[in-house]
Amino acid sequence: MALVNADNLTLNPREAETVSGVIFSRVYNDSDLQEFHDIETGIDVSTQIAFAGRLGLLGKKAVGCTPNEAGGFELTEKYWTPVLEDFRLSHCQADMPALLKLFKKSKRINPDFFDAVGTEEFGVIISAVESAMLENMHRKIWFNDTTAETVDNNGVFTNGTDLDYFNSFDGLFKQIFAEVPTTAANYVSIDKNAGVDYASQALAEDAALDIFEKMVTAADERLVSADDAYILATRSLADNYRATLRKKNLGSGFLEVVEEGRPRLFFDGIEVKVRYDWDRYIKTYQDNGTIHNLPHRAVFTTKSNIPIGTLSDEDLSKLDVFYDKTLKTNIMDAANTIDAKHLESYMTVAAY
């Protein structure tokens, strides 16, 4: 199958002749991974993550010559379990319509018509691949599940989903749901997620305000005081909260501001980062035809508590592009090791 399908382009009128004439469909999240996560490099094999618990009370009134014994602290562990992922995309110039000026023969330094590597025209393809790589990283980091199943098999993934794109490692939602269960003190229930159809899953007026307030109240003091603490929330919650802000004056710290042309949302001084991509992935990949699986979600945590592990952060966006003379094919290969970890449950409040 051709990598670039131009069947829907009309080649009789004057079509696009330059790369700048191509308008790409926007990705659902093109944010740098470091906006949301710390990135740990050098992780290519199973690697221990050690945790030291805190000491309790220290110091009692001295009696005699023997100091009072104090308690100790506990060491626990988790493990990075990175997986190697890869893909290949192949492009043959002969697949392009001869009249398509965007991939014209002229001005080629290399006389081989089939070799497109290094040409401006081939940049159209590379740009699309690079954007897709980043978008897919965001999806995997949150929605991957090594035991993923479709709805017909008692899972939550939409029937027909190719689960091999989701089951390479456990994403953060899988880990958070296990470590902040519905019985935990740092869990906040979103009742509308239990609706029996799409309509009954819609949030009530001012629902997000109540949910965010409960999340902050339930948070450990160490989370609330952390400099890098934020709330990640679905668009559904963010839009509901914005609607409240338009109607009510909640005071300092409850606002939306625009900085450098980009809106920033705050709840009680804590930034609420809107994950528009979460809504899209839930609607696309976790839909059973009647309801969406947990369409409203929020995570109050820190960047350092949900890190990504990889051998090299450059690998997450690196493409190996080359031309195969024998196959007359331009090839793009990518490979990286990746894992995501939810580290300490007390540094998280989950609403779902």
C-alpha positions as CSV (number, residue, x, y, z in Angstrom):
1,M,0.0,0.0,0.0
2,A,1.4,3.4,-0.9
3,L,2.4,5.6,2.1
4,V,1.0,8.7,0.5
5,N,-2.5,8.4,-1.1
6,A,-3.2,11.2,-3.5
7,D,-6.3,9.8,-5.0
8,N,-8.5,12.6,-3.6
9,L,-6.4,15.4,-5.1
10,T,-7.5,17.0,-8.3
11,L,-4.6,17.3,-10.6
12,N,-6.1,19.3,-13.5
13,P,-6.5,22.7,-11.7
14,R,-3.4,24.3,-10.3
15,E,-2.5,22.2,-7.2
16,A,-0.1,22.9,-4.4
17,E,3.5,23.2,-5.7
18,T,5.4,23.7,-2.4
19,V,5.5,22.2,1.0
20,S,4.0,25.3,2.5
21,G,0.9,24.6,0.4
22,V,0.1,21.5,2.4
23,I,-2.1,21.9,5.5
24,F,-1.8,19.0,7.9
25,S,-4.6,17.7,10.1
26,R,-3.8,18.8,13.6
27,V,-2.6,16.2,16.1
28,Y,-4.6,15.9,19.4
29,N,-1.5,16.7,21.5
30,D,1.7,18.2,20.2
31,S,3.0,19.3,23.6
32,D,6.5,18.4,24.6
33,L,6.5,15.3,26.9
34,Q,8.5,17.3,29.5
35,E,5.5,19.6,30.0
36,F,3.9,16.8,31.9
37,H,6.6,14.3,32.9
38,D,10.1,14.0,34.1
39,I,12.1,11.9,31.7
40,E,14.6,9.4,33.1
41,T,17.3,8.4,30.6
42,G,19.6,5.4,30.5
43,I,16.7,3.0,31.1
44,D,17.0,0.1,28.7
45,V,16.6,-3.0,31.0
46,S,14.7,-3.8,34.2
47,T,15.9,-1.2,36.7
48,Q,15.1,-0.8,40.4
49,I,13.5,2.3,41.7
50,A,14.0,2.4,45.5
51,F,11.8,4.3,47.9
52,A,12.8,5.3,51.5
53,G,9.9,5.8,53.9
54,R,9.9,8.8,56.3
55,L,11.1,8.5,59.9
56,G,8.4,9.0,62.5
57,L,8.7,10.9,65.8
58,L,12.3,11.6,67.1
59,G,13.5,12.7,70.5
60,K,12.3,11.9,74.0
61,K,13.4,13.3,77.3
62,A,16.8,11.8,78.3
63,V,16.8,9.4,81.2
64,G,20.1,8.2,82.5
65,C,23.1,7.5,80.2
66,T,21.4,5.5,77.5
67,P,19.8,7.5,74.7
68,N,16.2,6.7,73.7
69,E,15.9,4.3,70.7
70,A,14.1,5.7,67.7
71,G,12.2,3.8,65.1
72,G,13.5,3.2,61.6
73,F,12.2,3.6,58.1
74,E,11.1,1.1,55.4
75,L,12.6,0.6,52.0
76,T,10.3,-0.4,49.1
77,E,10.8,-0.8,45.4
78,K,9.3,-0.7,42.0
79,Y,11.0,-1.5,38.7
80,W,11.3,0.2,35.3
81,T,10.3,-2.4,32.8
82,P,11.0,-0.7,29.5
83,V,9.9,-2.3,26.2
84,L,11.5,-1.8,22.8
85,E,9.0,-0.5,20.2
86,D,9.7,0.2,16.5
87,F,8.0,0.9,13.2
88,R,8.9,1.3,9.6
89,L,7.3,3.5,6.9
90,S,8.2,3.0,3.3
91,H,7.7,5.5,0.4
92,C,8.2,4.9,-3.3
93,Q,8.3,8.0,-5.5
94,A,6.7,6.0,-8.3
95,D,3.5,5.8,-6.2
96,M,3.1,9.6,-6.6
97,P,1.0,10.8,-9.6
98,A,3.2,12.1,-12.3
99,L,1.3,15.4,-12.5
100,L,1.5,16.1,-8.8
101,K,3.7,19.2,-8.7
102,L,4.3,18.9,-5.0
103,F,6.6,16.0,-5.6
104,K,8.1,17.2,-8.9
105,K,11.2,15.9,-10.5
106,S,12.9,19.2,-10.9
107,K,15.7,20.7,-8.8
108,R,16.8,17.3,-7.5
109,I,20.5,17.1,-6.6
110,N,20.4,13.3,-6.9
111,P,19.6,12.2,-10.4
112,D,17.9,9.1,-9.2
113,F,14.2,9.9,-9.5
114,F,13.2,7.4,-6.8
115,D,15.6,8.9,-4.1
116,A,13.6,11.5,-2.2
117,V,15.8,11.6,0.9
118,G,17.0,15.2,1.7
119,T,14.5,16.8,-0.7
120,E,12.1,19.5,0.5
121,E,9.2,17.5,-0.9
122,F,10.0,14.5,1.3
123,G,9.9,16.9,4.3
124,V,6.1,16.7,4.0
125,I,6.2,13.1,4.9
126,I,8.8,13.4,7.6
127,S,6.9,16.3,9.3
128,A,3.7,14.2,9.4
129,V,5.6,11.2,10.9
130,E,7.3,13.3,13.6
131,S,4.0,14.8,14.7
132,A,2.4,11.3,14.8
133,M,5.3,9.9,16.9
134,L,4.8,12.5,19.6
135,E,1.0,12.1,19.7
136,N,1.4,8.4,20.0
137,M,3.8,8.7,22.9
138,H,1.2,10.7,24.8
139,R,-1.5,8.1,24.1
140,K,0.7,5.1,25.1
141,I,2.0,6.8,28.3
142,W,-1.6,7.1,29.6
143,F,-3.8,4.5,27.9
144,N,-1.5,1.5,27.4
145,D,-2.6,-1.7,29.2
146,T,-0.7,-5.0,28.9
147,T,-4.0,-6.9,29.5
148,A,-6.1,-4.8,27.2
149,E,-9.2,-6.4,25.8
150,T,-12.1,-5.2,23.6
151,V,-15.6,-4.7,24.8
152,D,-16.7,-8.1,23.3
153,N,-14.0,-9.8,25.5
154,N,-15.1,-8.0,28.7
155,G,-12.6,-5.2,28.2
156,V,-13.0,-1.4,27.7
157,F,-11.4,-0.9,24.3
158,T,-13.7,-0.3,21.3
159,N,-14.4,-3.4,19.3
160,G,-12.1,-3.5,16.3
161,T,-9.2,-1.8,18.0
162,D,-5.8,-3.2,17.2
163,L,-4.6,-3.9,20.7
164,D,-1.0,-4.4,19.7
165,Y,-0.8,-0.6,19.7
166,F,-1.9,-0.5,23.3
167,N,-0.4,-3.5,25.1
168,S,3.3,-3.1,25.1
169,F,3.5,-1.7,28.7
170,D,1.2,-0.5,31.4
171,G,0.3,3.1,31.0
172,L,-0.4,5.6,33.9
173,F,-4.2,5.2,34.0
174,K,-3.8,1.4,34.5
175,Q,-1.3,2.0,37.3
176,I,-3.2,4.8,39.0
177,F,-6.5,2.9,39.0
178,A,-4.7,0.0,40.7
179,E,-2.8,2.2,43.2
180,V,-5.6,4.8,43.9
181,P,-8.6,2.4,43.9
182,T,-12.2,3.5,44.6
183,T,-11.7,2.6,48.3
184,A,-8.7,4.9,48.8
185,A,-8.8,8.2,50.7
186,N,-7.2,10.0,47.8
187,Y,-9.8,8.8,45.4
188,V,-12.6,11.2,44.3
189,S,-15.7,9.7,42.7
190,I,-17.2,11.2,39.5
191,D,-20.7,9.8,39.6
192,K,-21.6,10.7,36.1
193,N,-19.0,8.2,34.8
194,A,-21.5,5.5,35.8
195,G,-24.2,6.8,33.5
196,V,-26.0,4.2,31.4
197,D,-25.7,6.2,28.1
198,Y,-23.9,9.1,26.6
199,A,-26.6,11.6,27.7
200,S,-26.6,10.5,31.3
201,Q,-22.8,10.7,31.5
202,A,-23.0,14.5,30.9
203,L,-21.7,16.6,33.9
204,A,-24.2,18.6,35.9
205,E,-23.7,22.4,36.2
206,D,-20.7,23.3,38.5
207,A,-19.7,19.6,38.9
208,A,-16.0,20.2,38.1
209,L,-15.8,22.9,40.8
210,D,-17.0,20.3,43.4
211,I,-14.7,17.6,42.0
212,F,-11.6,19.8,42.0
213,E,-12.4,21.0,45.6
214,K,-12.7,17.4,46.8
215,M,-9.4,16.6,45.1
216,V,-7.5,19.4,46.8
217,T,-9.1,18.5,50.2
218,A,-8.1,14.9,49.8
219,A,-4.6,15.6,48.9
220,D,-1.6,14.9,51.2
221,E,0.0,18.0,52.5
222,R,3.2,17.1,50.7
223,L,1.4,17.1,47.3
224,V,-0.4,20.4,48.0
225,S,2.9,22.1,48.9
226,A,4.9,20.7,45.9
227,D,6.2,23.3,43.5
228,D,5.4,21.2,40.4
229,A,1.9,20.1,41.5
230,Y,-0.8,20.4,38.9
231,I,-4.2,19.0,38.0
232,L,-4.5,17.1,34.7
233,A,-8.1,17.0,33.5
234,T,-10.2,16.0,30.6
235,R,-11.7,18.7,28.5
236,S,-15.1,17.8,29.8
237,L,-14.1,18.8,33.3
238,A,-12.2,21.9,32.2
239,D,-15.1,23.2,30.1
240,N,-17.5,22.6,33.0
241,Y,-15.2,24.5,35.4
242,R,-14.8,27.4,32.8
243,A,-18.6,27.7,32.7
244,T,-18.6,28.1,36.4
245,L,-15.9,30.8,36.3
246,R,-18.0,32.8,33.8
247,K,-21.0,32.9,36.2
248,K,-19.3,33.1,39.6
249,N,-16.7,35.3,41.2
250,L,-14.7,32.7,43.2
251,G,-11.9,35.0,44.1
252,S,-8.1,35.0,43.7
253,G,-6.6,31.8,42.4
254,F,-9.8,30.7,40.6
255,L,-9.4,32.0,37.1
256,E,-8.3,31.6,33.5
257,V,-5.6,33.8,32.1
258,V,-4.0,34.1,28.7
259,E,-0.2,34.1,28.6
260,E,1.7,34.5,25.4
261,G,-1.5,33.7,23.5
262,R,-2.2,30.5,25.4
263,P,-4.9,30.1,28.0
264,R,-4.0,28.8,31.5
265,L,-6.6,27.6,33.9
266,F,-6.2,27.7,37.7
267,F,-8.1,26.2,40.7
268,D,-7.1,27.7,44.0
269,G,-3.8,28.7,42.6
270,I,-3.1,25.2,41.2
271,E,-2.8,25.0,37.4
272,V,-5.3,22.8,35.7
273,K,-3.7,21.5,32.5
274,V,-6.4,20.4,30.0
275,R,-5.7,17.1,28.3
276,Y,-7.8,17.5,25.2
277,D,-6.2,14.3,23.9
278,W,-7.6,12.2,26.7
279,D,-11.2,13.0,25.6
280,R,-10.4,12.1,22.0
281,Y,-8.7,8.8,22.9
282,I,-11.6,7.8,25.3
283,K,-14.2,8.6,22.6
284,T,-12.2,6.8,19.9
285,Y,-10.8,3.8,21.7
286,Q,-12.9,3.3,24.8
287,D,-16.5,3.4,23.5
288,N,-18.8,0.4,23.7
289,G,-21.5,1.9,21.5
290,T,-23.6,3.1,24.5
291,I,-21.2,4.8,26.9
292,H,-17.6,6.0,27.0
293,N,-15.3,4.4,29.6
294,L,-14.8,6.9,32.4
295,P,-15.2,10.0,30.1
296,H,-14.4,12.4,33.0
297,R,-11.0,12.0,34.6
298,A,-8.6,14.2,36.6
299,V,-5.2,13.5,38.2
300,F,-3.7,15.8,40.9
301,T,0.0,15.0,41.0
302,T,3.5,16.2,40.1
303,K,5.7,15.8,37.0
304,S,8.2,14.0,39.1
305,N,5.7,11.5,40.3
306,I,4.7,10.3,36.8
307,P,8.1,10.0,35.0
308,I,8.9,8.4,31.6
309,G,11.8,6.0,31.4
310,T,13.8,5.6,28.2
311,L,17.3,4.8,27.0
312,S,17.6,8.2,25.4
313,D,15.1,10.9,25.1
314,E,16.4,11.6,21.6
315,D,15.2,8.1,20.6
316,L,11.6,9.2,21.3
317,S,11.6,11.5,18.3
318,K,14.5,10.2,16.2
319,L,13.9,8.9,12.6
320,D,16.4,6.9,10.7
321,V,15.7,8.0,7.1
322,F,17.5,6.3,4.2
323,Y,17.1,5.2,0.6
324,D,17.3,1.6,-0.5
325,K,18.6,1.4,-4.1
326,T,17.6,-2.2,-4.6
327,L,14.0,-1.6,-3.6
328,K,13.9,1.9,-5.0
329,T,12.2,2.9,-1.7
330,N,12.7,5.7,0.8
331,I,12.5,4.2,4.3
332,M,11.9,5.7,7.7
333,D,12.7,3.6,10.7
334,A,12.2,4.4,14.4
335,A,12.9,2.5,17.5
336,N,12.9,3.4,21.2
337,T,12.7,1.9,24.7
338,I,9.9,3.3,26.8
339,D,8.1,2.9,30.1
340,A,6.0,5.1,32.4
341,K,5.7,4.9,36.1
342,H,3.4,6.1,38.8
343,L,5.8,6.3,41.7
344,E,4.1,7.2,45.0
345,S,0.4,7.0,45.5
346,Y,0.3,9.5,48.4
347,M,1.5,12.1,45.8
348,T,-1.6,11.6,43.7
349,V,-5.3,12.2,44.0
350,A,-7.3,10.5,41.2
351,A,-10.8,11.5,40.2
352,Y,-12.6,9.1,37.9
